[in-house]
Amino acid sequence: MTDERLWNLNYCKVMAANFALFFAFYVLTPLLPLYLSEHFGATKDVIGLVLSGYTITALLFRPFSGYFVDSFPRKQVLMVCFAAFSIFFAGYLAASTLLLFTIVRTLHGGPFGALTVANSTVAIDVLPSSRRTEGIGYYGLSNNLAMAIAPTIGIFLYRWTQSFQLLFWIALVVACLGWLVDATVQLPVKAVQRNKRKLSMDRFFLLRGWLLGLNMVAFGFCFGVLSNYLAIYGKEQLGITGGTGTYFMLCSVGLMLSRLQGGRALRRGLLTHNAATGMCISLVGYTLFILMPTLFDGDLFTFVGYYGSALLIGLGNGHMWPAFQNMTINVAPNNQRGTANSTILISWDIGMGLGILLGGIVAEHLGYGAAFWTVALVNAFGVALYFLATRAFFLQRNLNPTVH
């Protein structure tokens, strides 16, 4: 008899490994701009250039990742990607110059891009088909929990020890533990059947979902600026020196609450409703973040705008992300799950990369305030695009009549 349990052992293992993957990523993310600035004396635009390399490389690997995950034994692909991702953390320990660090950081994006596609596709494979839409939504909780805990731990340890080397070691060890957990996952036979379709562009990027991807670029841009420049913006513009960890924690609380709150809607297949709800809440959050300190003087308004936006952005993104991921999967044939996953992640990476790169350039020439005003405008564009075109685009191409 087929196991129809949502929380089966293999699914829990994949979620645990995903938590380790994103913990290793997020424990460093908010502190890397400070590391480059303090350790190497990098300027704002150089910081943006260095950090964007990771995302650009991940972007370049995503299309091939989807193809390999769909065409070769997924367990083997997963293990190779996770091993490479883990090893690169040792490169941070060895990088003694800005050039070496830039090379290591840029190359590290490759296995990260491949691994996130492989692990999320394996999560779909170990879910019973009747619980798949719901399970994809809950899968993101492991990312969210890592995002809540890792930056807070990283910032606390750095303030306590003033040691970036310790953080690099922690990221390396946690990533290796994630590899060990994924090594014990058992996949169904159907997950490792080789895909013999003729090679085409649609094997690397899901052309049926191109507008969904374009919409996700806008939202990735916003989070790229926020996640990489929050610490410096808070310190230089708002006078908040120790609030970055709390900000990410509140953001993740919002993400987790949204997954729990939105679970019922996902079970009912209300994907377009969840996406619309999430985007509107996020728009309010980004606007609050930049508007409150600008319009009002005083610590109270600054803190309300700063921390209140974290909860709203998390709540909004938590509704939006699983909805868009499910919509992309539902416009793809079953044998293109890996390609569908890579497509939505490619789009997010493009947005993140543009956000990191352009955010650094705008901050260097116009200041961080201008960079975050750009975020609010781009987010508003993404919301408008969804209501004017993307929702109808999905409904016309949807292959699953039980969702809408």
C-alpha positions in Angstrom: 0.0 0.0 0.0 1.3 3.4 -0.9 2.3 5.5 2.1 0.1 8.6 1.9 1.6 10.3 5.0 2.9 13.8 4.5 5.5 13.6 7.2 7.1 10.4 6.1 10.7 9.6 7.2 12.3 10.4 3.8 10.5 13.7 3.6 11.7 14.7 7.1 15.2 13.8 6.1 15.2 15.9 3.0 13.8 18.8 5.0 16.5 18.4 7.6 19.2 18.4 4.9 17.6 21.5 3.4 17.7 23.2 6.8 21.5 22.4 7.0 22.0 23.7 3.5 20.4 27.0 4.1 21.8 27.3 7.7 25.3 27.1 6.2 24.2 29.8 3.6 22.5 32.2 5.9 24.9 32.1 8.8 27.3 34.0 6.5 25.0 36.1 4.3 24.4 39.2 6.4 28.0 39.4 7.6 29.8 39.0 4.3 29.5 42.7 3.3 31.0 43.6 6.7 33.8 40.9 6.2 34.7 42.3 2.8 34.6 45.9 4.1 36.6 45.3 7.3 39.0 42.5 6.2 39.8 43.6 2.7 38.7 47.3 2.7 36.3 46.7 -0.2 34.1 49.7 -1.3 30.3 49.4 -1.6 30.2 48.8 -5.4 33.0 46.2 -5.1 31.1 44.4 -2.3 28.1 44.3 -4.6 30.2 42.9 -7.5 31.9 40.3 -5.3 28.7 39.0 -3.8 26.7 39.0 -7.0 29.2 36.6 -8.5 27.8 33.8 -6.3 24.2 34.4 -7.5 25.3 34.7 -11.2 27.1 31.4 -11.1 24.2 29.7 -9.4 22.0 31.1 -12.2 24.3 29.7 -14.8 24.2 26.2 -13.2 20.4 26.1 -12.6 19.3 25.2 -16.2 21.8 22.3 -16.4 20.8 21.2 -12.9 17.2 20.8 -13.9 18.2 18.8 -17.0 20.6 16.5 -15.0 18.1 16.0 -12.2 15.4 14.9 -14.7 17.8 12.8 -16.8 20.2 11.0 -14.4 19.8 9.2 -11.0 18.7 11.9 -8.7 20.4 10.4 -5.6 23.8 10.5 -7.2 23.3 14.0 -8.6 22.2 15.1 -5.1 25.2 13.6 -3.4 27.7 15.1 -5.8 26.2 18.6 -5.6 26.0 18.5 -1.8 29.6 17.3 -1.4 30.8 20.1 -3.7 28.7 22.7 -1.9 30.2 21.6 1.5 33.8 21.6 0.3 33.7 25.2 -0.9 33.3 26.5 2.6 36.9 25.4 3.2 37.9 27.8 0.4 36.7 30.8 2.5 39.2 29.7 5.2 42.0 29.5 2.7 41.3 32.8 0.8 43.9 35.3 2.0 43.2 38.1 -0.6 40.2 39.7 -2.1 40.8 38.2 -5.5 41.0 34.6 -4.0 37.9 35.2 -2.0 36.0 36.5 -5.0 37.0 33.4 -7.0 35.9 31.0 -4.3 32.7 32.9 -3.6 31.8 33.0 -7.3 32.5 29.3 -7.9 30.6 28.4 -4.8 27.4 29.5 -6.4 27.5 26.6 -8.9 27.0 23.7 -6.5 24.6 25.8 -4.5 22.4 26.4 -7.6 22.5 22.7 -8.5 21.9 21.5 -4.9 18.8 23.5 -4.3 17.3 22.2 -7.5 18.2 18.6 -6.7 17.1 18.6 -3.1 13.7 20.3 -3.8 13.1 17.8 -6.6 13.9 14.9 -4.3 11.4 16.3 -1.8 8.7 16.2 -4.4 9.6 12.6 -5.3 9.3 11.4 -1.7 5.9 13.1 -1.2 2.7 11.1 -1.9 1.0 12.7 -5.0 -2.2 13.5 -2.9 -0.2 15.6 -0.5 2.3 17.2 -3.0 0.9 20.7 -3.2 0.7 20.9 0.6 4.1 19.3 1.1 5.9 21.7 -1.2 4.5 24.6 0.9 5.7 23.0 4.1 9.1 22.1 2.6 10.0 25.8 2.7 9.6 25.8 6.4 13.1 24.3 6.7 14.5 27.3 4.7 12.6 29.6 6.9 13.7 28.1 10.1 17.3 28.3 9.0 16.8 31.9 8.0 15.4 32.6 11.4 18.2 30.9 13.4 21.3 31.2 11.3 21.8 35.0 10.9 21.0 35.5 14.6 23.6 32.9 15.6 26.1 34.2 13.1 25.8 37.8 14.2 25.9 36.8 17.9 29.0 34.7 17.5 30.7 37.4 15.5 30.0 40.1 18.1 31.2 37.7 20.8 34.3 36.4 19.2 35.0 38.9 16.3 36.0 35.8 14.3 34.9 35.2 10.8 37.0 32.1 10.7 34.7 30.5 13.3 31.7 31.2 11.2 33.3 29.6 8.1 34.1 26.5 10.1 30.5 26.3 11.4 29.1 26.6 7.9 31.5 23.8 6.7 30.5 21.4 9.5 26.8 22.0 9.2 26.9 21.5 5.4 28.7 18.2 5.9 26.0 17.1 8.3 23.4 17.9 5.7 25.2 15.7 3.2 25.2 12.8 5.7 21.5 13.1 6.3 20.7 13.2 2.5 22.9 10.1 2.1 20.3 8.1 4.0 17.3 9.1 1.9 15.6 6.3 0.0 14.0 7.3 -3.3 11.3 5.5 -5.2 12.4 3.7 -8.4 10.5 6.1 -10.6 12.7 8.9 -9.3 15.9 7.5 -10.9 14.6 6.6 -14.4 16.6 8.3 -17.1 14.8 10.8 -19.1 15.4 10.0 -22.8 13.6 12.9 -24.4 15.4 14.7 -27.2 17.6 17.6 -25.9 16.0 20.9 -26.4 15.8 24.4 -24.8 12.8 23.3 -22.8 14.9 20.8 -21.0 16.9 23.7 -19.4 14.2 26.3 -18.9 10.5 25.7 -18.7 9.3 27.9 -21.6 5.6 27.2 -20.6 6.3 29.1 -17.4 8.3 32.1 -18.7 6.0 34.8 -17.4 5.9 33.2 -13.9 9.7 33.3 -14.0 9.7 37.0 -15.1 7.4 37.9 -12.2 9.7 36.1 -9.8 12.7 38.1 -11.0 11.1 41.3 -9.6 10.6 39.7 -6.2 14.1 38.2 -6.1 15.6 41.6 -6.9 13.9 43.0 -3.7 15.1 40.3 -1.4 18.6 40.5 -3.0 19.0 44.1 -1.9 17.4 43.5 1.5 19.4 40.4 2.6 22.8 41.7 1.5 22.6 45.4 2.5 20.4 45.3 5.5 23.2 45.3 8.1 25.1 48.2 6.6 21.9 50.2 5.9 20.7 49.7 9.5 24.1 50.7 10.9 24.8 53.7 8.7 21.3 55.2 8.0 19.1 54.1 10.9 21.7 53.8 13.7 20.6 50.2 14.4 23.8 48.3 15.1 22.6 45.0 16.5 19.2 44.5 14.9 20.0 42.5 11.8 19.7 39.1 13.6 16.4 40.2 15.1 15.2 41.4 11.7 15.9 38.1 10.0 14.3 36.2 12.9 11.1 38.3 12.7 11.1 37.8 8.9 11.3 34.1 9.4 8.6 34.1 12.0 6.4 35.7 9.4 7.5 33.1 6.8 6.6 30.2 9.2 3.3 31.7 10.2 2.4 32.2 6.6 3.2 28.5 5.7 1.0 27.3 8.6 -1.8 29.8 7.8 -1.6 29.2 4.1 -1.5 25.4 4.4 -5.3 25.1 4.2 -5.4 27.2 1.0 -2.7 25.1 -0.6 -4.6 21.9 0.3 -7.6 23.4 -1.5 -5.5 24.4 -4.5 -5.9 28.1 -4.1 -2.6 29.0 -5.6 -3.5 32.3 -7.3 -5.2 33.5 -4.1 -2.1 32.7 -2.0 0.2 34.4 -4.5 -1.9 37.5 -4.6 -2.2 37.7 -0.8 1.6 37.3 -0.4 2.6 39.9 -2.9 0.3 42.5 -1.5 1.5 41.9 2.1 5.1 42.1 0.9 4.5 45.3 -0.9 3.2 46.9 2.3 6.2 45.5 4.2 8.8 47.0 1.7 7.0 50.3 1.6 6.9 50.5 5.4 10.6 49.7 5.6 11.7 52.7 3.6 8.8 55.1 4.3 8.5 55.2 8.1 12.1 56.4 8.8 11.9 58.8 5.9 8.6 60.5 6.8 8.8 60.5 10.6 11.6 61.4 13.0 12.2 59.5 16.2 13.3 56.1 17.3 9.8 54.7 17.7 8.9 55.2 14.0 12.2 53.9 12.9 11.8 50.7 15.0 8.2 50.2 13.8 9.2 50.6 10.2 12.3 48.4 10.5 11.0 45.5 12.6 7.3 45.7 11.4 8.5 45.4 7.8 10.4 42.2 8.7 7.3 40.4 9.9 5.2 41.6 6.9 7.9 40.7 4.3 8.2 37.3 5.8 4.5 36.8 5.9 4.1 37.9 2.3 7.0 35.9 0.9 5.8 32.8 2.8 2.5 32.9 0.9 4.0 33.9 -2.4 6.9 31.5 -2.8 5.1 28.1 -2.5 2.3 29.4 -4.6 4.6 30.4 -7.5 6.6 27.2 -7.1 3.4 25.1 -7.3 2.1 27.2 -10.2 5.4 26.5 -12.2 5.2 22.8 -11.4 1.6 22.7 -12.5 2.3 24.1 -15.9 5.0 21.5 -16.5 4.6 17.8 -17.5 5.5 15.3 -14.7 8.8 14.4 -16.3 9.9 18.1 -16.1 9.7 18.6 -12.4 13.4 19.3 -12.1 13.2 21.8 -15.0 10.2 23.5 -13.3 12.1 23.8 -10.0 15.2 25.1 -11.7 13.1 27.6 -13.7 11.6 29.3 -10.6 15.0 29.2 -8.9 16.7 30.6 -12.0 14.3 33.5 -12.0 14.9 34.2 -8.3 18.6 34.1 -8.8 18.4 36.6 -11.7 16.5 38.9 -9.5 18.8 38.3 -6.5 21.9 38.9 -8.7 20.5 42.1 -10.2 19.5 43.3 -6.7 22.9 42.7 -5.2 24.8 44.2 -8.2 22.6 47.2 -8.9 21.9 47.8 -5.2 25.6 48.2 -4.6 26.0 50.6 -7.5 23.0 52.7 -6.5 24.2 52.7 -2.9 27.7 53.9 -3.9 26.4 56.8 -6.0 23.0 57.7 -4.4 23.1 56.1 -1.0 21.4 53.2 0.6 18.1 55.1 1.0 17.9 55.3 -2.8 18.7 51.6 -3.2 15.8 50.6 -0.9 13.4 53.0 -2.7 14.3 51.1 -5.8 13.3 47.9 -4.0 9.8 49.4 -3.2 9.3 50.4 -6.9 10.4 47.1 -8.3 8.1 45.2 -5.9 5.2 47.4 -6.9 6.0 46.5 -10.6 5.9 42.8 -9.8 2.5 43.1 -8.1 1.1 45.0 -11.0 2.5 42.5 -13.5 0.9 39.6 -11.7 -2.6 41.1 -11.6 -2.4 42.4 -15.2 -0.9 39.3 -16.9 0.7 36.5 -14.9 -2.5 35.2 -13.2 -4.3 34.7 -16.5 -1.1 33.3 -18.0 -1.0 30.5 -15.4 -4.7 29.7 -15.6 -4.5 29.2 -19.4 -1.5 26.8 -19.1 -2.4 25.0 -15.9 -2.3 21.2 -16.4 -3.9 20.3 -13.0 -7.6 21.1 -12.9 -7.7 20.7 -9.1 -5.7 23.9 -8.5 -6.5 27.5 -9.6 
